[in-house]
Amino acid sequence: MKIEEIRHLSAEQIKKEMDAAHREFMELRFKLATKQLVNHRQLPAVKKKIAQFQTVLRERALGIR
């Protein structure tokens, strides 16, 4: 999901997506610890997605966009 697509979502939808991303990140960390993770590049991708959600929420709180 691109940042412009995230900006068009409501705050509730962003929070739901961020919760899902947090769950996905935790599952990936467990898979990494148990040596079941095949693609290690998924971890930074999910972290980036979470950061984008947090950025958009912070922009709205500050009234930047």
N, CA, C and O atoms as a GROMACS GRO file, in nm:
protein
  260
    1MET      N    1   0.084  -0.117   0.000
    1MET     CA    2   0.000   0.000   0.000
    1MET      C    3   0.090   0.124   0.000
    1MET      O    4   0.182   0.136   0.081
    2LYS      N    5   0.062   0.214  -0.090
    2LYS     CA    6   0.142   0.335  -0.102
    2LYS      C    7   0.093   0.440  -0.002
    2LYS      O    8  -0.020   0.432   0.047
    3ILE      N    9   0.178   0.538   0.025
    3ILE     CA   10   0.148   0.639   0.125
    3ILE      C   11   0.025   0.721   0.086
    3ILE      O   12  -0.053   0.760   0.172
    4GLU      N   13   0.007   0.747  -0.042
    4GLU     CA   14  -0.111   0.823  -0.086
    4GLU      C   15  -0.239   0.744  -0.062
    4GLU      O   16  -0.343   0.802  -0.030
    5GLU      N   17  -0.232   0.613  -0.078
    5GLU     CA   18  -0.349   0.529  -0.051
    5GLU      C   19  -0.380   0.531   0.098
    5GLU      O   20  -0.497   0.530   0.138
    6ILE      N   21  -0.277   0.532   0.181
    6ILE     CA   22  -0.297   0.535   0.326
    6ILE      C   23  -0.361   0.667   0.367
    6ILE      O   24  -0.446   0.670   0.456
    7ARG      N   25  -0.320   0.775   0.303
    7ARG     CA   26  -0.374   0.907   0.339
    7ARG      C   27  -0.523   0.919   0.309
    7ARG      O   28  -0.591   1.001   0.369
    8HIS      N   29  -0.574   0.838   0.217
    8HIS     CA   30  -0.716   0.843   0.183
    8HIS      C   31  -0.801   0.760   0.278
    8HIS      O   32  -0.924   0.767   0.272
    9LEU      N   33  -0.738   0.681   0.366
    9LEU     CA   34  -0.813   0.599   0.461
    9LEU      C   35  -0.854   0.682   0.582
    9LEU      O   36  -0.792   0.784   0.612
   10SER      N   37  -0.958   0.638   0.650
   10SER     CA   38  -0.998   0.705   0.774
   10SER      C   39  -0.906   0.660   0.887
   10SER      O   40  -0.831   0.563   0.873
   11ALA      N   41  -0.912   0.731   0.998
   11ALA     CA   42  -0.827   0.698   1.112
   11ALA      C   43  -0.858   0.559   1.166
   11ALA      O   44  -0.767   0.487   1.206
   12GLU      N   45  -0.984   0.521   1.166
   12GLU     CA   46  -1.023   0.388   1.213
   12GLU      C   47  -0.964   0.279   1.124
   12GLU      O   48  -0.913   0.178   1.173
   13GLN      N   49  -0.970   0.300   0.994
   13GLN     CA   50  -0.916   0.201   0.901
   13GLN      C   51  -0.764   0.190   0.915
   13GLN      O   52  -0.708   0.081   0.906
   14ILE      N   53  -0.699   0.304   0.936
   14ILE     CA   54  -0.554   0.303   0.954
   14ILE      C   55  -0.517   0.225   1.079
   14ILE      O   56  -0.423   0.146   1.078
   15LYS      N   57  -0.591   0.246   1.186
   15LYS     CA   58  -0.562   0.174   1.311
   15LYS      C   59  -0.584   0.024   1.295
   15LYS      O   60  -0.506  -0.056   1.348
   16LYS      N   61  -0.688  -0.015   1.222
   16LYS     CA   62  -0.711  -0.158   1.196
   16LYS      C   63  -0.599  -0.217   1.115
   16LYS      O   64  -0.550  -0.326   1.146
   17GLU      N   65  -0.556  -0.147   1.011
   17GLU     CA   66  -0.447  -0.194   0.927
   17GLU      C   67  -0.317  -0.202   1.006
   17GLU      O   68  -0.238  -0.294   0.988
   18MET      N   69  -0.295  -0.105   1.095
   18MET     CA   70  -0.173  -0.104   1.175
   18MET      C   71  -0.174  -0.221   1.274
   18MET      O   72  -0.070  -0.284   1.296
   19ASP      N   73  -0.288  -0.250   1.333
   19ASP     CA   74  -0.298  -0.366   1.422
   19ASP      C   75  -0.268  -0.495   1.347
   19ASP      O   76  -0.198  -0.582   1.398
   20ALA      N   77  -0.321  -0.506   1.227
   20ALA     CA   78  -0.294  -0.626   1.146
   20ALA      C   79  -0.146  -0.635   1.111
   20ALA      O   80  -0.089  -0.744   1.110
   21ALA      N   81  -0.084  -0.522   1.082
   21ALA     CA   82   0.059  -0.522   1.049
   21ALA      C   83   0.143  -0.561   1.171
   21ALA      O   84   0.242  -0.632   1.158
   22HIS      N   85   0.102  -0.515   1.290
   22HIS     CA   86   0.173  -0.553   1.412
   22HIS      C   87   0.164  -0.704   1.435
   22HIS      O   88   0.262  -0.769   1.472
   23ARG      N   89   0.044  -0.760   1.413
   23ARG     CA   90   0.027  -0.905   1.428
   23ARG      C   91   0.113  -0.980   1.327
   23ARG      O   92   0.178  -1.080   1.361
   24GLU      N   93   0.114  -0.932   1.203
   24GLU     CA   94   0.196  -0.994   1.099
   24GLU      C   95   0.344  -0.988   1.136
   24GLU      O   96   0.418  -1.085   1.116
   25PHE      N   97   0.388  -0.874   1.190
   25PHE     CA   98   0.528  -0.858   1.229
   25PHE      C   99   0.564  -0.956   1.340
   25PHE      O  100   0.672  -1.015   1.339
   26MET      N  101   0.474  -0.973   1.435
   26MET     CA  102   0.502  -1.066   1.544
   26MET      C  103   0.511  -1.210   1.493
   26MET      O  104   0.598  -1.286   1.534
   27GLU      N  105   0.420  -1.247   1.402
   27GLU     CA  106   0.424  -1.380   1.344
   27GLU      C  107   0.554  -1.403   1.268
   27GLU      O  108   0.613  -1.511   1.275
   28LEU      N  109   0.599  -1.301   1.195
   28LEU     CA  110   0.725  -1.314   1.121
   28LEU      C  111   0.843  -1.329   1.216
   28LEU      O  112   0.936  -1.405   1.188
   29ARG      N  113   0.840  -1.259   1.328
   29ARG     CA  114   0.948  -1.270   1.426
   29ARG      C  115   0.951  -1.410   1.486
   29ARG      O  116   1.059  -1.466   1.510
   30PHE      N  117   0.834  -1.467   1.512
   30PHE     CA  118   0.829  -1.603   1.564
   30PHE      C  119   0.882  -1.702   1.461
   30PHE      O  120   0.956  -1.795   1.495
   31LYS      N  121   0.844  -1.683   1.335
   31LYS     CA  122   0.894  -1.770   1.229
   31LYS      C  123   1.045  -1.758   1.216
   31LYS      O  124   1.114  -1.858   1.192
   32LEU      N  125   1.097  -1.637   1.231
   32LEU     CA  126   1.241  -1.616   1.222
   32LEU      C  127   1.312  -1.689   1.336
   32LEU      O  128   1.417  -1.750   1.316
   33ALA      N  129   1.254  -1.683   1.455
   33ALA     CA  130   1.316  -1.747   1.571
   33ALA      C  131   1.314  -1.899   1.560
   33ALA      O  132   1.404  -1.966   1.611
   34THR      N  133   1.213  -1.953   1.494
   34THR     CA  134   1.202  -2.098   1.481
   34THR      C  135   1.257  -2.149   1.347
   34THR      O  136   1.238  -2.265   1.311
   35LYS      N  137   1.326  -2.060   1.275
   35LYS     CA  138   1.390  -2.095   1.147
   35LYS      C  139   1.290  -2.139   1.040
   35LYS      O  140   1.324  -2.222   0.955
   36GLN      N  141   1.169  -2.086   1.043
   36GLN     CA  142   1.069  -2.120   0.943
   36GLN      C  143   1.049  -2.009   0.840
   36GLN      O  144   0.978  -2.028   0.741
   37LEU      N  145   1.112  -1.894   0.862
   37LEU     CA  146   1.094  -1.781   0.772
   37LEU      C  147   1.178  -1.801   0.646
   37LEU      O  148   1.299  -1.824   0.653
   38VAL      N  149   1.112  -1.793   0.530
   38VAL     CA  150   1.179  -1.817   0.404
   38VAL      C  151   1.236  -1.686   0.348
   38VAL      O  152   1.352  -1.681   0.308
   39ASN      N  153   1.157  -1.582   0.347
   39ASN     CA  154   1.197  -1.453   0.290
   39ASN      C  155   1.224  -1.354   0.403
   39ASN      O  156   1.131  -1.304   0.465
   40HIS      N  157   1.350  -1.326   0.428
   40HIS     CA  158   1.386  -1.238   0.537
   40HIS      C  159   1.355  -1.092   0.508
   40HIS      O  160   1.354  -1.010   0.599
   41ARG      N  161   1.330  -1.058   0.384
   41ARG     CA  162   1.300  -0.918   0.348
   41ARG      C  163   1.158  -0.879   0.387
   41ARG      O  164   1.122  -0.762   0.374
   42GLN      N  165   1.078  -0.973   0.435
   42GLN     CA  166   0.943  -0.940   0.479
   42GLN      C  167   0.946  -0.856   0.606
   42GLN      O  168   0.861  -0.769   0.624
   43LEU      N  169   1.042  -0.881   0.694
   43LEU     CA  170   1.049  -0.807   0.820
   43LEU      C  171   1.064  -0.656   0.797
   43LEU      O  172   0.983  -0.580   0.851
   44PRO      N  173   1.162  -0.610   0.721
   44PRO     CA  174   1.172  -0.465   0.699
   44PRO      C  175   1.053  -0.407   0.624
   44PRO      O  176   1.017  -0.292   0.645
   45ALA      N  177   0.991  -0.486   0.536
   45ALA     CA  178   0.875  -0.437   0.461
   45ALA      C  179   0.758  -0.411   0.555
   45ALA      O  180   0.688  -0.310   0.540
   46VAL      N  181   0.736  -0.499   0.651
   46VAL     CA  182   0.626  -0.481   0.745
   46VAL      C  183   0.657  -0.365   0.840
   46VAL      O  184   0.568  -0.288   0.876
   47LYS      N  185   0.783  -0.352   0.880
   47LYS     CA  186   0.821  -0.239   0.965
   47LYS      C  187   0.798  -0.107   0.894
   47LYS      O  188   0.754  -0.009   0.954
   48LYS      N  189   0.827  -0.104   0.764
   48LYS     CA  190   0.806   0.017   0.686
   48LYS      C  191   0.657   0.050   0.677
   48LYS      O  192   0.619   0.167   0.684
   49LYS      N  193   0.575  -0.053   0.660
   49LYS     CA  194   0.431  -0.033   0.652
   49LYS      C  195   0.378   0.027   0.783
   49LYS      O  196   0.295   0.118   0.781
   50ILE      N  197   0.424  -0.025   0.896
   50ILE     CA  198   0.383   0.027   1.027
   50ILE      C  199   0.427   0.172   1.041
   50ILE      O  200   0.350   0.255   1.090
   51ALA      N  201   0.548   0.203   0.999
   51ALA     CA  202   0.598   0.341   1.008
   51ALA      C  203   0.516   0.436   0.922
   51ALA      O  204   0.492   0.550   0.961
   52GLN      N  205   0.472   0.390   0.806
   52GLN     CA  206   0.388   0.475   0.721
   52GLN      C  207   0.254   0.504   0.787
   52GLN      O  208   0.205   0.617   0.781
   53PHE      N  209   0.195   0.404   0.850
   53PHE     CA  210   0.068   0.425   0.920
   53PHE      C  211   0.088   0.526   1.033
   53PHE      O  212   0.006   0.616   1.051
   54GLN      N  213   0.194   0.511   1.110
   54GLN     CA  214   0.221   0.601   1.221
   54GLN      C  215   0.248   0.743   1.170
   54GLN      O  216   0.207   0.840   1.234
   55THR      N  217   0.316   0.755   1.058
   55THR     CA  218   0.345   0.887   1.002
   55THR      C  219   0.218   0.959   0.962
   55THR      O  220   0.202   1.078   0.992
   56VAL      N  221   0.127   0.889   0.896
   56VAL     CA  222   0.002   0.952   0.853
   56VAL      C  223  -0.081   0.994   0.975
   56VAL      O  224  -0.139   1.102   0.975
   57LEU      N  225  -0.087   0.910   1.076
   57LEU     CA  226  -0.162   0.946   1.197
   57LEU      C  227  -0.100   1.068   1.265
   57LEU      O  228  -0.171   1.156   1.314
   58ARG      N  229   0.033   1.073   1.268
   58ARG     CA  230   0.101   1.187   1.330
   58ARG      C  231   0.081   1.314   1.248
   58ARG      O  232   0.063   1.422   1.305
   59GLU      N  233   0.084   1.304   1.116
   59GLU     CA  234   0.057   1.420   1.031
   59GLU      C  235  -0.080   1.476   1.058
   59GLU      O  236  -0.098   1.598   1.066
   60ARG      N  237  -0.177   1.388   1.074
   60ARG     CA  238  -0.314   1.435   1.101
   60ARG      C  239  -0.324   1.499   1.239
   60ARG      O  240  -0.396   1.597   1.256
   61ALA      N  241  -0.253   1.444   1.337
   61ALA     CA  242  -0.256   1.500   1.471
   61ALA      C  243  -0.196   1.640   1.473
   61ALA      O  244  -0.243   1.728   1.546
   62LEU      N  245  -0.092   1.662   1.394
   62LEU     CA  246  -0.026   1.792   1.388
   62LEU      C  247  -0.092   1.887   1.288
   62LEU      O  248  -0.062   2.006   1.286
   63GLY      N  249  -0.181   1.834   1.206
   63GLY     CA  250  -0.248   1.917   1.106
   63GLY      C  251  -0.159   1.953   0.990
   63GLY      O  252  -0.178   2.058   0.927
   64ILE      N  253  -0.063   1.870   0.959
   64ILE     CA  254   0.030   1.899   0.850
   64ILE      C  255  -0.036   1.879   0.715
   64ILE      O  256  -0.017   1.961   0.625
   65ARG      N  257  -0.111   1.773   0.699
   65ARG     CA  258  -0.177   1.745   0.570
   65ARG      C  259  -0.324   1.738   0.588
   65ARG      O  260  -0.396   1.715   0.491
   0.00000   0.00000   0.00000
